[in-house]
Amino acid sequence: MQKNGWQLKGFHMRFGSHEDVGNLKRVIEEALAPMGVNVLILECNTSFQFQSHPEVSGGTLTKEDARELSSLCKRHGIRLIPLFDCLGHQGWGGARNSLLRAYPEFDETPHVPTDAKWPEFYCPSWCPSHPDINPLVFDLMDELIDAFEADALHVGMDEVFAIADDGCPRCRGKNKAELFAKATNDYYEHLVGNRKVQMLMWADRLIDANGMGYTEWDGDIYGIWPAVDLIPKDIILCDWHYDKLDAYPSVGHLLDKGFEVWPSCWKTPEAALDLLEQSIRQAEEWGAIDRMPGMLVTGWNANGDKLVTALLGDGDLGEDTGDIKGIAATLKTVMEALRLRT
């Protein structure tokens, strides 16, 4: 990414609404840019009006919207990176997203009923072994890269639980780590090899949860984590931990493996600062501070409208079930901490 000190000051949010673009533009101009954010990751997923495969589109964000946002970010020195969540998170519970509804043959777990709920079932994945999935996914990736005029793409890949499922005729019996690594390497070959853009991904499936003291959410308990040794080292790993913990050993571990690690927080300022300080300490110990150049604040449940209220004081969040106030407070706290280190 960038190698000149504490320059990676990122904010992530899901976004796929044409109607909310005006609010997001206000947030960029009046809040993100002034506080020093210089990377904005917009998680579009299938909430984009794809022209190559309109049957997959599940939202209202348009190519013209993407160009407007890209242009605005460039004027303010913000690098805009689209995110398209690959492999897992293709719905919630048993409910499938628009991609799997359009192409049910790509479903890794077609036997799971649509009304299934956690803890029986978390969320669907697409089948990484289906011969027709990658051509479709690459078309969608390309369209987002072109629409946002982006030089990087975040491929998600967090919280993958449904992989090498016994109910999948193509993946049954395969090694989960090798299957996850193959999918990662396929995306890398297309993005870095063919499109010449950078690739980012969440790091949780590459972390041994039991060995490092993490949960099944911010680490892996299903045998996927050995994939960390099977993928290219120039993938940017976003290592997210949202609670204040005694230690975050994955940061040093992934740095030791040779990756660039971008610690990622959420909505608790105290936890975010603790993760940042401990990450800095580990990076210094490993002599790898140039590969731990900042922090990413994730904005789950935030949209433009809510951020206008939380960051600009315009409107009312009501019950604030998504803790947007916490996200806003964390973002301000982290950006100030990074500013002091610049």
C-alpha positions in Angstrom: 0.0 0.0 0.0 2.0 3.0 1.2 5.3 2.9 2.9 5.8 6.4 4.3 5.0 6.2 8.0 1.5 6.3 9.5 -0.3 7.0 6.2 -2.8 4.2 6.0 -5.9 5.8 7.6 -8.9 3.8 6.5 -12.6 3.6 6.9 -14.8 0.8 5.7 -18.6 0.6 5.2 -21.2 -1.3 3.3 -22.7 0.8 0.6 -25.1 0.0 -2.3 -27.7 2.7 -2.5 -28.1 5.3 -5.2 -30.5 7.2 -3.0 -27.8 7.5 -0.3 -25.0 8.8 -2.5 -25.7 12.5 -1.6 -25.3 11.7 2.1 -22.1 9.8 1.5 -20.7 12.7 -0.5 -21.4 15.0 2.4 -19.7 12.6 4.8 -16.6 12.4 2.6 -16.3 16.1 2.1 -17.3 17.3 5.6 -16.1 14.5 7.8 -13.7 11.9 6.4 -11.4 14.2 4.5 -11.1 16.8 7.3 -10.2 14.2 9.9 -7.5 12.6 7.7 -9.1 9.5 6.3 -7.2 8.6 3.1 -8.5 5.2 2.2 -12.3 4.5 1.9 -13.3 0.9 1.4 -16.9 0.6 0.0 -18.3 -2.9 0.4 -20.7 -3.1 -2.5 -21.0 -6.9 -2.9 -24.0 -7.5 -5.1 -25.7 -4.2 -4.2 -24.5 -2.7 -7.5 -26.3 -2.4 -10.8 -24.1 -4.7 -12.8 -24.3 -4.4 -16.5 -22.4 -7.6 -17.3 -24.8 -9.7 -15.2 -27.9 -7.7 -14.3 -29.5 -10.8 -12.9 -27.0 -10.7 -10.0 -27.7 -7.1 -9.0 -29.3 -6.7 -5.6 -29.0 -2.9 -5.0 -29.3 0.4 -6.6 -25.8 1.8 -6.8 -24.9 2.7 -10.4 -21.7 3.0 -12.5 -22.4 6.8 -12.6 -22.6 6.9 -8.8 -19.3 5.0 -8.6 -17.6 7.5 -10.9 -18.9 10.4 -8.9 -17.7 9.0 -5.6 -14.3 8.1 -7.2 -13.8 11.6 -8.5 -14.8 13.2 -5.2 -12.4 10.9 -3.3 -9.5 11.7 -5.6 -10.1 15.4 -5.2 -9.7 15.0 -1.4 -6.7 12.6 -1.6 -8.7 9.6 -0.6 -8.1 6.2 -2.2 -11.4 4.5 -2.9 -11.3 0.7 -2.9 -14.4 -1.4 -3.6 -15.1 -4.6 -1.7 -16.8 -7.6 -3.2 -17.2 -10.4 -0.6 -16.1 -13.6 -2.1 -16.8 -17.2 -1.2 -18.6 -16.7 2.1 -21.3 -14.3 3.2 -23.6 -15.1 0.2 -26.6 -14.4 2.4 -27.6 -14.6 6.1 -28.8 -17.7 7.8 -30.3 -19.9 5.1 -31.5 -16.9 3.0 -29.4 -16.6 -0.2 -28.2 -13.4 -1.7 -29.0 -12.3 -5.2 -26.1 -14.1 -6.7 -27.1 -17.5 -5.4 -30.7 -16.8 -6.2 -29.8 -16.2 -9.8 -27.4 -19.1 -9.9 -28.5 -21.8 -7.4 -26.1 -24.2 -9.0 -23.2 -22.3 -7.4 -24.5 -22.9 -3.8 -22.1 -24.9 -1.6 -24.9 -26.0 0.7 -28.1 -26.4 -1.5 -29.5 -28.8 1.1 -29.7 -26.1 3.8 -33.3 -24.7 4.0 -33.8 -20.9 3.4 -35.2 -20.5 6.9 -32.2 -22.0 8.7 -30.8 -19.9 11.5 -27.6 -19.6 13.6 -26.3 -21.7 15.4 -27.5 -24.4 13.1 -26.2 -22.5 10.1 -24.5 -19.2 9.7 -24.5 -18.1 6.1 -24.1 -19.6 2.6 -21.0 -19.8 0.5 -20.6 -20.3 -3.2 -18.9 -23.4 -4.4 -15.2 -22.6 -5.2 -14.9 -25.9 -7.2 -17.7 -25.1 -9.6 -16.1 -24.6 -13.1 -18.4 -21.7 -13.9 -18.2 -19.6 -10.8 -14.9 -17.8 -11.4 -15.8 -16.4 -14.9 -18.9 -14.8 -13.4 -17.1 -13.5 -10.3 -14.2 -12.0 -12.4 -16.8 -10.2 -14.6 -18.3 -8.6 -11.4 -14.8 -7.7 -10.1 -13.8 -6.1 -13.3 -17.0 -4.1 -13.5 -16.4 -2.7 -10.0 -12.8 -1.9 -10.6 -13.7 -0.1 -13.8 -16.7 1.7 -12.4 -14.7 3.0 -9.4 -11.5 3.5 -11.4 -9.8 1.6 -8.6 -6.3 0.4 -8.3 -7.2 -2.3 -5.7 -10.0 -4.6 -4.7 -10.9 -6.1 -1.3 -12.2 -9.6 -1.7 -13.7 -10.1 1.8 -13.5 -13.8 2.5 -14.2 -13.4 6.3 -16.1 -15.8 8.5 -16.2 -18.6 5.9 -17.8 -21.5 7.7 -19.5 -23.3 4.8 -16.6 -24.8 2.8 -15.8 -28.4 1.6 -19.3 -29.2 2.8 -20.3 -32.9 2.8 -23.4 -31.9 0.8 -21.4 -30.5 -2.1 -20.7 -33.1 -4.8 -17.6 -31.1 -6.0 -16.0 -30.1 -2.6 -16.9 -33.1 -0.5 -13.8 -34.6 1.2 -11.4 -31.8 0.0 -8.9 -30.2 2.4 -10.5 -27.0 3.6 -7.2 -25.1 3.8 -6.2 -26.1 0.3 -9.7 -25.3 -1.0 -9.6 -21.8 0.6 -6.1 -21.2 -0.7 -7.1 -22.2 -4.2 -9.9 -19.7 -4.2 -7.7 -17.0 -2.8 -5.0 -17.8 -5.4 -7.6 -17.7 -8.2 -8.7 -14.2 -7.2 -5.1 -13.1 -6.9 -4.2 -14.4 -10.3 -7.0 -12.4 -11.8 -6.6 -9.2 -9.8 -2.9 -8.9 -9.4 -1.8 -11.0 -12.3 -4.3 -9.9 -15.0 -5.7 -6.6 -13.8 -2.5 -5.3 -12.1 -4.4 -4.1 -9.1 -3.7 -4.8 -5.4 -5.7 -7.4 -3.5 -6.9 -7.0 0.1 -8.8 -9.6 2.2 -9.9 -10.1 5.8 -7.4 -12.2 7.8 -9.6 -14.2 10.2 -9.7 -17.5 8.2 -5.9 -17.5 8.2 -5.6 -17.4 12.0 -5.5 -20.4 14.3 -8.2 -19.4 16.8 -7.5 -22.2 19.2 -3.7 -21.7 19.1 -3.9 -17.9 19.5 -6.8 -17.5 21.9 -9.4 -16.0 19.5 -13.0 -16.8 18.9 -14.4 -18.7 15.9 -15.3 -15.3 14.5 -11.9 -13.4 14.4 -10.0 -16.7 14.0 -10.6 -20.1 12.4 -11.6 -23.4 14.2 -12.5 -25.4 11.1 -9.0 -26.2 9.7 -8.8 -23.4 7.2 -6.0 -21.4 8.8 -3.1 -23.4 7.3 -4.0 -21.7 4.0 -1.8 -18.8 5.3 1.2 -20.7 4.0 -0.3 -21.3 0.6 -1.1 -17.8 -0.6 1.0 -14.9 -2.0 2.7 -12.6 0.6 1.8 -9.4 -1.2 -2.0 -9.7 -0.3 -2.9 -7.0 2.2 -4.4 -8.7 5.3 -6.9 -6.8 7.3 -6.6 -8.4 10.8 -9.8 -7.4 12.6 -10.5 -7.7 16.3 -13.3 -5.7 17.8 -13.1 -6.4 21.6 -10.3 -5.4 24.0 -8.2 -8.5 24.5 -5.2 -9.4 26.6 -3.2 -9.9 23.4 -3.5 -9.9 19.6 -0.8 -12.4 18.6 -2.0 -12.7 15.0 -0.6 -9.4 14.1 3.0 -10.4 14.8 2.4 -13.9 13.4 1.2 -12.6 10.1 4.0 -10.0 9.9 6.4 -12.9 10.6 4.9 -14.7 7.6 5.8 -11.8 5.4 2.4 -10.1 4.9 1.5 -6.5 5.2 -1.0 -6.3 8.1 -3.7 -3.7 8.5 -5.2 -3.9 12.0 -8.9 -3.3 11.9 -11.3 -2.2 14.6 -15.0 -1.4 14.9 -17.0 0.7 17.4 -15.1 0.8 20.8 -12.5 3.5 21.0 -10.7 1.9 24.0 -10.4 -1.5 22.2 -9.3 0.2 19.0 -6.5 2.1 20.7 -5.3 -1.0 22.5 -5.2 -3.0 19.2 -3.3 -0.2 17.6 -0.7 0.1 20.4 -0.2 -3.6 20.7 0.1 -3.9 16.9 2.8 -1.2 16.8 4.7 -3.0 19.6 4.6 -6.3 17.7 5.6 -4.6 14.4 8.5 -2.9 16.1 9.6 -6.2 17.7 9.6 -7.9 14.3 11.3 -5.0 12.6 8.3 -4.7 10.3 6.8 -1.4 11.1 6.8 -0.6 7.4 4.3 -3.5 6.9 1.9 -2.2 9.7 1.3 1.3 8.5 -1.9 2.4 10.1 -5.4 1.2 11.0 -8.8 0.5 9.4 -12.0 1.4 11.2 -14.9 -0.8 10.1 -18.4 0.8 9.9 -20.8 -2.1 10.0 -24.4 -1.0 9.9 -23.4 2.5 8.9 -24.7 4.2 5.8 -24.5 7.7 4.5 -27.6 8.9 6.2 -26.6 7.6 9.6 -23.1 8.9 9.3 -24.4 12.4 8.4 -26.1 12.3 11.8 -23.2 10.7 13.8 -20.4 12.6 12.3 -22.0 15.9 11.3 -24.8 16.2 13.9 -27.5 16.5 11.3 -30.6 14.3 12.2 -31.5 11.8 14.9 -30.2 8.2 15.2 -33.1 7.2 17.4 -32.3 3.9 19.3 -29.0 3.6 17.4 -29.2 -0.2 17.3 -26.1 -0.3 15.0 -24.1 1.8 17.5 -23.2 4.3 14.8 -22.2 6.7 17.6 -19.6 4.2 18.7 -18.3 3.9 15.1 -18.1 7.7 14.8 -16.3 8.0 18.1 -13.9 5.2 17.2 -13.2 6.7 13.8 -12.4 10.2 15.3 -10.2 8.6 18.0 -8.2 6.4 15.7 -7.7 9.2 13.1 -6.4 11.5 15.8 -4.0 8.8 17.1 -2.7 8.2 13.6 -2.4 11.9 13.0 -0.1 12.2 16.1 2.1 9.5 14.7 2.4 11.0 11.2 
